[in-house]
Amino acid sequence: MGATTMISLVAPAPIGKPGLVVLLLGFVLFVAALLFAWWRQRDRRQGAARVSTRATAGIWLQATAFFLVAFGPLRPTLLPMTAPALGQAVVVALLVSTCIGMFLSATAAMGRNWSVSARTRRDHDLVTWGPFATIRHPIYTGLFAMLLAMAVAFGHWRGLIVAVPLFAYGAWIRVQEEEKLLHEHFGRQYEAYAARVKRFIPGIF
């Protein structure tokens, strides 16, 4: 019974090829958006005043969460044009679109302030427009949507049992570091912003 229970926890769910194709296209678009955002910042990094190295641990924890959901056996047994396969593809498309939309709108609003690692610039702006008008960390919300999209597309949703806590802890480390830097840089201005805008879900959390 113990072995059967363990297999049921790790065995992949049936998936369809449309969902895999949608995920692949979405991943390519996301990487392109990430590279564009990084390229746009190539001549603006010299303005950094404070950089957090602890946030790197959070990045690795989140990467591990994606690894746990991405890798493993697949069961592409759903016929491509059936309702389950197409419904799966629609869910993946919605989640991937959320991720890409959040990332693009957030990096556009942040402009020169955006970076992969937590840091503030000497000429840093407190960005409170765009998606930041409703949540303080839209990129992490978007990345969580991508994590869910991968679990659905690969049929590895059981991996979320471990991946979600890892992702959440990694995000929390990064959020704490980012908010610490912003609070040191902007003081009461940031306190007022944080008091009225939730972190991840508008008006809730």
URPEUR-V164797 format. One record per residue. N is the residue number from 1. RES is the residue in three letters. OMEGA is omega as a letter, one per 40 degrees, with the letter a starting at -180 (* if undefined). NEAR is the number of other ideal C-beta (glycine too) atoms within 12 Angstrom. Layout:
{{N RES OMEGA NEAR} {N RES OMEGA NEAR}}
//
This chain:
{{1 MET i 7} {2 GLY i 8} {3 ALA i 10} {4 THR i 10} {5 THR i 11} {6 MET i 11} {7 ILE a 13} {8 SER i 14} {9 LEU a 19} {10 VAL a 21} {11 ALA a 20} {12 PRO i 27} {13 ALA i 28} {14 PRO i 24} {15 ILE i 36} {16 GLY a 33} {17 LYS i 26} {18 PRO i 29} {19 GLY i 40} {20 LEU i 30} {21 VAL i 23} {22 VAL i 33} {23 LEU a 41} {24 LEU i 23} {25 LEU i 22} {26 GLY i 34} {27 PHE i 26} {28 VAL i 16} {29 LEU i 23} {30 PHE i 33} {31 VAL i 18} {32 ALA i 17} {33 ALA i 29} {34 LEU i 27} {35 LEU i 17} {36 PHE i 19} {37 ALA i 29} {38 TRP i 20} {39 TRP a 15} {40 ARG a 21} {41 GLN a 25} {42 ARG a 13} {43 ASP a 10} {44 ARG a 22} {45 ARG a 21} {46 GLN a 13} {47 GLY a 20} {48 ALA i 22} {49 ALA i 18} {50 ARG i 23} {51 VAL i 21} {52 SER i 28} {53 THR a 16} {54 ARG a 23} {55 ALA i 30} {56 THR i 20} {57 ALA i 23} {58 GLY i 32} {59 ILE a 30} {60 TRP i 20} {61 LEU i 28} {62 GLN i 34} {63 ALA i 23} {64 THR i 24} {65 ALA i 35} {66 PHE i 33} {67 PHE a 22} {68 LEU a 28} {69 VAL a 35} {70 ALA a 27} {71 PHE a 18} {72 GLY a 23} {73 PRO i 18} {74 LEU i 23} {75 ARG a 18} {76 PRO a 23} {77 THR i 18} {78 LEU i 27} {79 LEU a 16} {80 PRO a 20} {81 MET i 13} {82 THR a 18} {83 ALA i 14} {84 PRO a 23} {85 ALA a 28} {86 LEU i 21} {87 GLY i 20} {88 GLN i 36} {89 ALA i 32} {90 VAL i 21} {91 VAL i 29} {92 VAL a 39} {93 ALA a 29} {94 LEU a 24} {95 LEU i 33} {96 VAL i 37} {97 SER i 25} {98 THR i 29} {99 CYS a 36} {100 ILE i 35} {101 GLY i 27} {102 MET a 32} {103 PHE a 39} {104 LEU a 27} {105 SER a 28} {106 ALA a 34} {107 THR i 33} {108 ALA i 24} {109 ALA a 27} {110 MET i 35} {111 GLY a 22} {112 ARG a 26} {113 ASN a 36} {114 TRP i 36} {115 SER i 32} {116 VAL a 26} {117 SER a 26} {118 ALA i 36} {119 ARG i 34} {120 THR i 32} {121 ARG i 27} {122 ARG i 16} {123 ASP a 15} {124 HIS i 29} {125 ASP i 24} {126 LEU a 28} {127 VAL a 33} {128 THR i 23} {129 TRP a 19} {130 GLY i 26} {131 PRO a 29} {132 PHE i 34} {133 ALA a 19} {134 THR i 25} {135 ILE a 32} {136 ARG a 35} {137 HIS a 36} {138 PRO a 38} {139 ILE i 44} {140 TYR i 36} {141 THR i 35} {142 GLY i 33} {143 LEU i 39} {144 PHE i 36} {145 ALA i 33} {146 MET i 40} {147 LEU i 42} {148 LEU i 31} {149 ALA i 40} {150 MET i 41} {151 ALA i 37} {152 VAL a 40} {153 ALA a 42} {154 PHE a 37} {155 GLY a 34} {156 HIS a 36} {157 TRP i 30} {158 ARG i 25} {159 GLY i 33} {160 LEU i 28} {161 ILE i 18} {162 VAL a 24} {163 ALA a 34} {164 VAL i 25} {165 PRO i 19} {166 LEU i 29} {167 PHE a 38} {168 ALA a 26} {169 TYR i 22} {170 GLY i 32} {171 ALA a 36} {172 TRP i 24} {173 ILE a 28} {174 ARG i 36} {175 VAL i 33} {176 GLN i 22} {177 GLU a 29} {178 GLU a 39} {179 GLU i 28} {180 LYS i 22} {181 LEU a 31} {182 LEU i 35} {183 HIS i 24} {184 GLU a 21} {185 HIS a 26} {186 PHE i 22} {187 GLY a 14} {188 ARG i 14} {189 GLN i 19} {190 TYR i 27} {191 GLU a 17} {192 ALA i 14} {193 TYR a 26} {194 ALA a 25} {195 ALA a 13} {196 ARG a 17} {197 VAL i 29} {198 LYS a 21} {199 ARG a 29} {200 PHE a 27} {201 ILE a 17} {202 PRO i 18} {203 GLY a 12} {204 ILE a 11} {205 PHE * 17}}
//
